[in-house]
Amino acid sequence: MEGSGSTDKSRWKIVPAVIWWTIWKERNSRNFDNKSSPLHKIKINCIITCCYWCSSEYIDDFVAIVDILGSL
């Protein structure tokens, strides 16, 4: 059984991919659809994406995921 430190490290590994994916989608929306989102909505989209991507592994730990991304 992994300790909580290992779980935190594995969460952090996904955060850069989530951030870049969210930025990439925002970029495409601005360039191809002429739509832009305010910064707070981009952050929320990042949190939602992270929760979705992590849902199979961290299904009971959404609060910790939101805390991690909220600290960025």
N, C-alpha and C positions, 0 to 999 in steps of 0.2 A: 504494500500500500504506500502510495506517495504521500509525502508530507505536504503541508500547505505551501511551503516555499517552492516546491517543484510545480505545484499547480499555478502559483503566481507567475513563475517563469514561462510556463507554456502559454498563459494568457498574453503575456507581453510579446511573445513571438508573432502573434496574429495582428497586433495593433498597427504596425506599419503598413501591412497589406490592406487593412480596413481603411486607414486614412488615405492611402494612395488610390484605392478603388473609389472612395467617395469623391475625392478631388477629380479623378478622371471622369466620373459620371457628371459632375457639375460642369466641368470643362466642355463635355459633349453637349450638354443642355444649353450652355451659353453659345457655343459655336454653331450648332445645327438647328436648334429650336428657338434661338433668340430669347431664352428665358434665363433668369438668374435668381438665385436664392440668397436671402440674407445669411450672415454668418451663423446665427443661432440655429437656423434650419439645417445648415450644412453639418453642424455639430450633432444635431439630433439624428440626422441621416446616418452619420458615422456610428452613433451609439446603437441605432436600430440594426444596422448592418452587422456590427460586432455581436450583438445579441443573437441575431439570426445565425451567423456563422458558427457561433459557440454553443448554440442551443443543444446540440446532441451530446456535447461533452460536459457542459456546465449548466445543465437545465435548471438546477436549483440555486444557482449562484448569480442571477442577473444583477442583483444589487451591487455585488463586487465588481462586475464588468462595468456598470454605469459609473461607479466610483473611480475606477481606473481611467476611463475615458474622460470623465468630468475633471480630473486633475490635470489634464493636458492643456 
